């Protein structure tokens, strides 16, 4: 690109630009877009739509879609989840409900009841709680055959090397690797922190919903953190975008929709 050109282009990366904002003619845009590694904003958007249609992006709950670059889990990617097993299970829920298969490796305290309550389809869900020394082989085999595999990051000597090998395996096989904890080289990292539990406004009653803030960071589109306030779980046990805070009344409004607030027997206080 010559000096003084109104649009900078770096080959090997995706560069987004809009002619009407830069004063660049459409002919110039067409020539730039023909360069290897350069895409217009509309082409990037079209590619994302095509990826979804081709099954290259696995769906997630609508409350979480806006946090992810493709509004879902891109096949071949590694996503780390920090601070919440519930968030990890919620990421599996929508995909398993629509026919994808998932497995969790090396999380012995994770329960099937909790997974089902968060929307995971148990008929397409497997647990390998104690892989032991076979963790690398078990995880690799699951990545070969399933759509989503969740695990803790490998620890100890050689742990980082093994983690990168498993990420490479996921890329080759078109699986999604989810980690409960920091994973070296993850494309997306989701952090979850609890803001408050609700449902005991009068000092007694049942906890009905947990409001959390989820922050997404990563590469490219996620270079700047993206945040969302989510009910995880919501009054009906499903993740929802947080609207007005739920209370101990018979119903509440979540994302503009009236939702009954059944008393979930999570914990009784007072």
C-alpha positions as CSV (number, residue, x, y, z in Angstrom):
1,X,0.0,0.0,0.0
2,X,1.5,3.4,-1.0
3,X,2.2,6.1,1.5
4,X,-0.8,8.3,2.2
5,X,-3.4,5.7,1.2
6,X,-6.6,6.2,3.1
7,X,-6.9,2.6,4.1
8,X,-4.2,0.5,5.7
9,X,-4.1,-3.2,4.8
10,X,-2.1,-5.9,6.4
11,X,-1.9,-9.1,4.4
12,X,-2.6,-12.3,6.5
13,X,-5.1,-10.6,8.7
14,X,-8.7,-9.6,8.4
15,X,-9.2,-5.8,7.8
16,X,-12.7,-4.4,8.0
17,X,-13.5,-1.1,6.4
18,X,-16.6,0.8,5.1
19,X,-16.3,2.9,1.9
20,X,-18.8,5.5,3.1
21,X,-16.7,6.2,6.2
22,X,-13.3,6.4,4.6
23,X,-14.1,8.1,1.3
24,X,-12.6,5.2,-0.6
25,X,-14.2,4.4,-4.0
26,X,-16.0,1.1,-4.4
27,X,-13.5,0.2,-7.1
28,X,-10.7,0.6,-4.7
29,X,-12.5,-1.5,-2.1
30,X,-13.0,-4.3,-4.7
31,X,-9.3,-4.3,-5.5
32,X,-8.3,-4.3,-1.8
33,X,-10.8,-7.1,-1.1
34,X,-9.2,-9.3,-3.8
35,X,-5.9,-9.3,-1.8
36,X,-5.2,-12.5,0.1
37,X,-6.3,-12.2,3.8
38,X,-8.3,-9.1,3.3
39,X,-12.1,-9.0,3.7
40,X,-14.8,-6.3,3.8
41,X,-17.1,-6.1,6.8
42,X,-20.0,-7.5,4.8
43,X,-17.9,-10.4,3.7
44,X,-16.9,-11.2,7.3
45,X,-20.6,-11.1,8.3
46,X,-21.6,-13.3,5.3
47,X,-18.9,-15.8,6.3
48,X,-20.3,-16.0,9.9
49,X,-23.8,-16.7,8.5
50,X,-22.4,-19.3,6.2
51,X,-20.5,-21.0,9.0
52,X,-23.7,-21.3,11.1
53,X,-25.6,-22.7,8.1
54,X,-22.9,-25.2,7.4
55,X,-22.9,-26.4,11.0
56,X,-19.4,-25.0,11.8
57,X,-20.8,-23.1,14.8
58,X,-22.6,-25.0,17.5
59,X,-25.4,-23.1,19.2
60,X,-25.4,-21.7,22.7
61,X,-28.1,-20.2,24.9
62,X,-29.3,-16.9,23.6
63,X,-28.2,-15.2,26.8
64,X,-24.6,-16.1,26.0
65,X,-24.5,-15.8,22.2
66,X,-23.5,-12.2,22.2
67,X,-20.4,-12.9,24.1
68,X,-18.9,-15.2,21.4
69,X,-17.3,-14.1,18.1
70,X,-19.7,-16.2,16.0
71,X,-22.6,-16.1,18.4
72,X,-21.8,-19.8,19.2
73,X,-19.0,-22.3,19.6
74,X,-16.9,-22.5,16.5
75,X,-15.8,-26.0,15.7
76,X,-12.1,-26.5,16.2
77,X,-11.9,-23.8,18.9
78,X,-10.8,-23.9,22.5
79,X,-12.8,-22.0,25.0
80,X,-11.8,-21.6,28.7
81,X,-14.4,-21.0,31.4
82,X,-13.2,-19.6,34.7
83,X,-15.2,-19.3,37.9
84,X,-18.3,-21.3,37.2
85,X,-19.1,-25.0,36.5
86,X,-22.7,-23.8,35.8
87,X,-21.5,-21.6,33.0
88,X,-19.6,-24.6,31.5
89,X,-22.7,-26.8,31.6
90,X,-24.8,-24.0,30.1
91,X,-22.5,-23.8,27.2
92,X,-23.1,-27.5,26.5
93,X,-26.9,-27.3,26.9
94,X,-28.1,-25.8,23.7
95,X,-25.9,-27.9,21.4
96,X,-26.8,-31.2,23.1
97,X,-30.5,-30.2,22.9
98,X,-30.1,-29.8,19.2
99,X,-28.4,-33.1,18.6
100,X,-24.7,-32.6,19.4
101,X,-22.8,-35.0,21.6
102,X,-20.7,-33.9,24.6
103,X,-18.5,-35.3,27.3
104,X,-16.8,-34.1,30.4
105,X,-13.5,-35.6,31.5
106,X,-11.9,-35.5,34.9
107,X,-14.5,-33.6,36.9
108,X,-15.7,-36.2,39.4
109,X,-17.8,-33.7,41.5
110,X,-19.9,-32.7,38.5
111,X,-23.4,-34.3,38.8
112,X,-25.9,-35.4,36.1
113,X,-28.8,-33.8,38.0
114,X,-27.1,-30.4,37.9
115,X,-26.3,-30.9,34.2
116,X,-29.9,-31.8,33.4
117,X,-31.3,-28.8,35.4
118,X,-29.2,-26.5,33.3
119,X,-30.5,-27.9,30.1
120,X,-28.0,-30.6,29.1
121,X,-29.6,-33.4,27.1
122,X,-28.3,-36.5,29.1
123,X,-29.0,-38.9,26.3
124,X,-26.2,-37.2,24.4
125,X,-23.9,-36.6,27.4
126,X,-21.0,-38.7,28.8
127,X,-19.0,-38.4,32.0
128,X,-15.5,-39.7,32.5
129,X,-14.9,-38.7,36.1
130,X,-11.6,-40.6,36.8
131,X,-9.5,-40.9,33.6
132,X,-6.3,-41.1,35.7
133,X,-3.1,-41.6,33.7
134,X,-5.2,-42.1,30.6
135,X,-6.4,-38.5,30.5
136,X,-4.5,-37.6,27.3
137,X,-5.7,-40.7,25.4
138,X,-9.2,-40.5,26.7
139,X,-9.6,-36.8,25.9
140,X,-8.0,-37.2,22.4
141,X,-10.4,-40.1,21.6
142,X,-13.4,-38.1,22.7
143,X,-12.3,-35.2,20.5
144,X,-12.1,-37.6,17.6
145,X,-15.7,-38.7,18.0
146,X,-17.8,-36.1,19.8
147,X,-18.8,-32.5,19.1
148,X,-17.9,-31.0,22.5
149,X,-15.4,-32.1,25.1
150,X,-14.9,-30.4,28.5
151,X,-12.0,-31.0,30.8
152,X,-9.7,-29.4,33.4
153,X,-6.4,-28.1,32.1
154,X,-3.6,-30.7,32.5
155,X,-1.3,-30.0,35.4
156,X,2.3,-30.7,36.2
157,X,5.4,-31.2,34.0
158,X,4.4,-31.1,30.4
159,X,0.9,-29.9,31.1
160,X,1.1,-26.9,28.8
161,X,2.5,-28.9,25.9
162,X,-0.3,-31.5,26.4
163,X,-2.9,-28.7,26.5
164,X,-1.6,-27.3,23.1
165,X,-1.6,-30.8,21.6
166,X,-5.2,-31.4,22.6
167,X,-6.2,-28.0,21.2
168,X,-4.5,-29.0,17.9
169,X,-6.5,-32.2,18.0
170,X,-9.7,-30.3,18.4
171,X,-8.8,-28.1,15.4
172,X,-8.0,-31.2,13.3
173,X,-11.2,-33.0,14.2
174,X,-13.6,-30.1,14.2
175,X,-14.6,-30.5,17.9
176,X,-15.0,-27.8,20.5
177,X,-12.7,-28.1,23.5
178,X,-14.0,-26.4,26.7
179,X,-11.8,-26.0,29.7
180,X,-12.8,-25.4,33.3
181,X,-9.9,-23.1,34.1
182,X,-7.2,-21.3,32.1
183,X,-6.1,-23.2,29.0
184,X,-2.9,-22.2,27.2
185,X,-3.7,-20.7,23.7
186,X,-7.5,-20.7,24.2
187,X,-9.2,-18.5,21.6
188,X,-11.9,-17.3,24.0
189,X,-11.8,-17.0,27.8
190,X,-15.0,-16.5,29.8
191,X,-14.9,-15.3,33.4
192,X,-17.9,-15.5,35.6
193,X,-18.6,-13.8,38.9
194,X,-21.7,-13.8,41.1
195,X,-23.4,-10.5,41.7
196,X,-26.2,-11.7,43.9
197,X,-28.7,-14.4,44.6
198,X,-32.4,-13.3,44.7
199,X,-35.6,-14.7,46.0
200,X,-35.3,-14.0,49.7
201,X,-36.2,-10.4,49.8
202,X,-38.3,-10.6,53.0
203,X,-35.4,-12.4,54.8
204,X,-36.8,-15.9,54.2
205,X,-37.9,-18.1,51.4
206,X,-36.1,-19.9,48.5
207,X,-33.3,-18.8,46.4
208,X,-34.7,-18.5,42.8
209,X,-32.1,-17.0,40.6
210,X,-28.4,-16.0,40.5
211,X,-27.3,-12.9,38.7
212,X,-23.8,-13.1,37.3
213,X,-21.5,-11.0,35.2
214,X,-19.8,-12.9,32.4
215,X,-16.8,-11.3,30.7
216,X,-15.4,-12.6,27.4
217,X,-11.8,-11.9,26.3
218,X,-9.7,-13.4,23.5
219,X,-8.3,-12.8,20.1
220,X,-9.5,-10.5,17.2
221,X,-13.1,-9.5,17.8
222,X,-12.6,-10.1,21.6
223,X,-9.4,-8.1,22.0
224,X,-11.6,-5.7,24.0
225,X,-13.5,-7.4,26.8
226,X,-17.2,-8.0,26.3
227,X,-19.6,-8.3,29.3
228,X,-23.1,-9.4,29.9
229,X,-25.3,-9.7,33.0
230,X,-27.0,-13.0,33.0
231,X,-29.4,-15.0,35.3
232,X,-27.6,-18.3,35.7
233,X,-29.8,-20.0,36.6
234,X,-32.9,-17.9,36.0
235,X,-36.2,-18.4,37.9
236,X,-37.1,-21.4,35.7
237,X,-33.6,-22.9,35.9
238,X,-32.5,-21.7,32.4
239,X,-29.9,-19.0,31.7
240,X,-31.5,-15.7,30.7
241,X,-30.4,-12.2,29.9
242,X,-30.9,-10.3,33.2
243,X,-33.8,-7.8,33.2
244,X,-35.3,-6.3,36.4
245,X,-34.2,-8.4,39.4
246,X,-36.4,-11.3,40.2
247,X,-38.1,-11.1,43.6
248,X,-40.1,-13.4,45.8
249,X,-43.4,-12.4,44.0
250,X,-45.3,-14.9,42.0
251,X,-43.8,-13.7,38.7
252,X,-41.0,-11.4,37.4
253,X,-40.0,-9.8,34.2
254,X,-36.9,-11.2,32.5
255,X,-35.8,-9.7,29.2
256,X,-39.2,-8.1,28.8
257,X,-41.1,-11.4,29.2
258,X,-43.3,-12.3,32.2
259,X,-41.9,-15.5,33.7
260,X,-43.4,-17.5,36.6
261,X,-41.1,-17.7,39.6
262,X,-41.5,-21.2,41.0
263,X,-39.8,-21.9,44.3
264,X,-36.8,-24.0,43.4
265,X,-35.7,-26.1,46.4
266,X,-32.1,-25.0,46.2
267,X,-31.7,-23.8,49.7
268,X,-34.1,-22.5,52.4
269,X,-32.9,-19.7,54.6
270,X,-34.4,-17.7,57.4
